[in-house]
Amino acid sequence: MSKSTMNRLSLIIQREYLTRVRKKSFIILTVLMPFLMVAISLVPFWLSTLNDGSIKNVAVIDNTGIYAPLLKSTDQYDFQIIGSAELQDSESRLGKDLFAILQITNDLSKDPRAVSLTSEKQSPMELQSLIERTLNEKLTEQRLDELSNSSNVDSEAISQVRNILENSSGVSLRTLRMGDDGSVKESSTEIASIIGMMFTILIYMFILLYGNMVMQAVLEEKKSRVVEVMISSVKPVNLLIGKVVGIGLVGLTQLAIWGIMTSVLFTGVSFFIANPEQAVAVSSEMNDFNIEGILNSIMSINWLELLFYFILFFIGGYVLYASIFAMFASAVDSEEDTSQFMTPVTLLIVFAFLAGFYSVSNPDGPLAFWTSLIPFTSPIVMMVRIPFGIPFWEVLMSLVLLYGTFILISIFAAKIYRVGILMYGKKPSIQEMMKWVTYK
């Protein structure tokens, strides 16, 4: 390569490098991005550790009298020991001044499943962990006492102690939910958490996937100048609406197919487990997972309600973000130029996902409550909370705010779209795009 060619190449490299490094957007993102990433990762985690400030009352009925005194009240939970005769009165107080009822019906060293936790809402993991940890400590102590009373303390006894601690099963806390009609069904916080996260991941994935699909469609039509022909017969606003709705229907179609296939597979598995002739084929190792209990927990969830809310929040979240994606795509000429506008939007979606992830452990905390009301995060976070059982007014308020916001954003985006879709050769600033809104 000649010297003159090397000089020209170095000039091109220098120009390309300096042109981008000197941009305000590059400098701002370079300086702020580490702080934003730390804040997006740590702030939701910190907020998830906060509680709503109220103390939840838990009634404890212990027929053995062994375990109840060991349950010490905390800043969040107040354990109140009551008698068996007060059970009916306590059940009528569930969801009011009483959060849950813990019942221990037998010696746990003989029957580790003789303990249940009944609540109106899905009981949080934190409460279950506190109860299981306390009861398991006492159960281990009981088993060690039984061993020391039945054998001499020698190397063989020490070996037996070790085997007991490593291999023995601990307390199996059954969680129950009481319905509005007084019926009690077995539930599972783990199942509710998994289902909530599954729907949250679906909404997060589809908003990004189909929002980007809208952006790509707008960019392709603008770069190929096809849009100039299309708007000669269709108003830009109608073109935007058609694009958002059409791509959204693709997403709903895919979700519907997935839902039908999952239902068929789940029904097949349920029949296989429930059919006595087929159940013989299930190995003893699989029985250790308490498959029947898991299926009962899954069936205790109101799937129609969950799917109904999922569709509503998916539509609201998709239209909200798709309008934003289309708005910014119409204002630029290439995909590279969208990064200036799309980076903050993407970070907001990532923050919503992390907020939903951390809200699983504390679905009634400040983080979960407020992010499930803010329209830009509610579609993702609310799907984590719904399986745990939340007041209807919270869901209704979240939907009203979400749909009200996406209508305003859609109108705003349509006004920018009608101007930006015909603008070429210049990447506008935010201030200039604000002026487009006022154009007649």
Residue pairs with C-beta under 8 A, 6 or more apart in sequence:
1 9
20 26
21 27
25 339
25 340
29 343
36 347
40 347
40 350
40 351
40 354
41 354
44 351
44 354
44 355
44 357
44 358
44 367
45 354
45 358
47 355
47 358
47 365
47 366
47 367
48 355
48 358
48 359
48 361
48 362
48 365
48 367
48 368
49 362
49 365
50 362
50 365
50 366
50 367
51 75
51 76
51 362
51 364
51 365
51 366
52 364
52 365
52 366
52 369
55 75
55 76
55 77
55 78
56 76
56 77
56 78
56 99
56 100
56 127
57 77
57 78
57 80
57 97
57 98
57 99
58 77
58 78
58 79
58 80
58 98
58 99
58 100
58 101
58 102
58 127
59 80
59 82
59 86
59 90
59 98
59 100
59 101
59 102
60 68
60 71
60 79
60 80
60 81
60 82
60 102
60 104
61 68
61 82
61 83
61 84
61 86
61 87
61 90
61 101
61 102
61 103
61 104
62 68
62 81
62 104
63 84
63 104
63 105
63 106
64 104
64 106
64 107
66 104
66 107
66 138
67 104
67 108
67 134
67 135
67 138
68 79
68 81
68 104
69 81
70 134
70 135
70 137
70 138
71 79
71 102
71 131
71 134
72 79
72 134
73 79
74 130
76 126
76 127
77 99
77 127
77 130
79 102
82 90
87 101
87 103
90 98
90 101
91 101
91 118
91 178
91 182
94 100
94 101
94 118
94 119
94 120
94 178
95 120
95 121
95 178
99 119
99 121
100 117
100 118
100 119
100 123
100 127
101 117
101 118
101 119
102 115
102 116
102 117
102 131
103 115
103 116
103 117
103 118
104 114
104 115
104 135
105 114
105 115
106 114
107 114
107 142
108 114
108 115
108 135
108 138
108 139
108 142
108 171
109 139
109 142
109 143
109 146
112 139
112 169
112 170
112 171
112 172
113 172
113 174
115 131
115 135
115 171
115 172
115 173
115 174
116 173
116 174
116 175
116 176
117 123
117 127
117 128
117 131
117 173
117 174
117 175
117 176
118 175
118 176
118 177
118 178
118 184
119 175
119 176
119 177
119 178
120 177
120 178
120 389
121 177
121 364
121 388
121 389
121 390
122 175
122 177
122 187
122 189
122 192
122 363
122 387
122 388
122 389
123 175
123 187
123 189
124 189
124 361
124 362
124 363
124 364
124 388
125 189
125 190
125 193
125 360
125 361
126 361
126 362
128 173
128 175
128 189
131 173
132 170
132 171
132 173
135 171
135 173
136 170
136 171
139 170
139 171
140 165
143 164
143 168
144 161
144 164
147 157
147 160
147 161
147 164
148 157
151 157
151 160
174 186
174 293
175 186
175 187
175 188
175 189
176 184
176 185
176 186
176 187
177 184
177 185
177 187
177 300
177 389
178 184
179 185
185 296
185 300
186 293
186 296
186 297
186 300
187 297
187 300
187 301
188 293
188 294
188 297
189 388
191 294
191 297
191 298
191 301
192 301
192 387
192 388
193 360
193 387
195 298
195 301
195 306
195 387
196 356
196 360
196 383
196 384
196 385
196 386
196 387
196 388
197 356
197 357
197 360
197 384
199 306
199 310
199 383
199 384
200 353
200 356
200 357
200 380
200 381
200 383
200 384
201 353
202 255
202 310
202 314
203 310
203 313
203 314
203 317
203 379
203 380
203 383
204 349
204 352
204 353
204 356
204 380
206 251
206 255
206 314
206 318
207 317
207 318
207 321
207 349
207 379
207 380
208 346
208 349
209 251
210 247
210 248
210 250
210 251
210 318
210 322
211 318
211 321
211 322
211 324
211 325
212 325
213 247
213 250
214 243
214 244
214 247
214 322
214 325
214 326
214 329
215 325
215 326
215 328
215 329
215 338
215 342
216 329
216 335
217 243
217 247
218 243
218 325
218 326
218 329
218 330
218 417
218 421
219 329
219 332
219 334
219 335
219 338
220 226
221 227
221 230
222 329
222 330
222 333
222 421
223 333
223 334
227 239
227 421
227 422
228 422
230 239
231 239
231 421
231 422
234 242
235 418
236 414
236 417
236 418
236 421
237 414
237 417
237 418
239 421
240 323
240 326
240 413
240 414
240 417
241 414
243 326
244 319
244 322
244 323
244 326
244 410
247 322
248 315
248 318
248 319
248 322
251 314
251 318
252 311
252 314
252 315
255 314
259 307
266 298
270 295
271 278
272 278
272 279
272 282
273 279
273 282
273 291
273 292
273 295
282 291
301 387
305 386
306 386
306 387
309 382
309 383
309 386
309 395
310 383
312 399
313 378
313 379
313 382
313 383
313 398
313 399
313 402
314 379
316 375
316 378
316 379
316 399
316 402
316 403
316 406
317 378
317 379
317 380
317 402
319 406
319 410
320 375
320 376
320 379
320 402
320 405
320 406
320 409
320 410
321 345
321 349
323 406
323 409
323 410
323 412
323 413
323 414
324 345
324 409
324 413
325 342
325 345
326 413
326 417
327 412
327 413
327 416
327 417
327 420
328 338
328 341
328 342
328 345
329 338
330 416
330 417
330 420
330 421
331 341
331 416
331 420
331 423
331 427
331 428
331 433
332 338
332 341
332 420
332 427
333 424
333 425
333 427
337 427
340 427
348 376
348 377
349 380
351 377
352 371
352 376
352 377
352 379
352 380
352 381
353 380
355 367
355 368
355 371
355 377
355 380
355 381
356 371
356 377
356 380
356 381
356 383
356 384
357 384
358 367
359 365
359 367
359 368
359 371
359 372
359 381
359 384
359 385
360 384
362 368
363 384
363 385
363 388
363 390
364 388
364 390
368 381
368 384
368 385
369 394
371 377
371 378
371 381
372 378
372 381
372 382
372 385
372 394
372 398
373 394
373 397
373 398
373 401
374 401
375 401
375 402
375 404
375 405
375 406
376 405
378 398
378 401
378 402
379 402
382 395
382 398
385 394
386 395
412 437
415 436
415 437
415 439
416 433
416 436
416 437
419 436
419 439
420 428
420 433
420 436
428 436
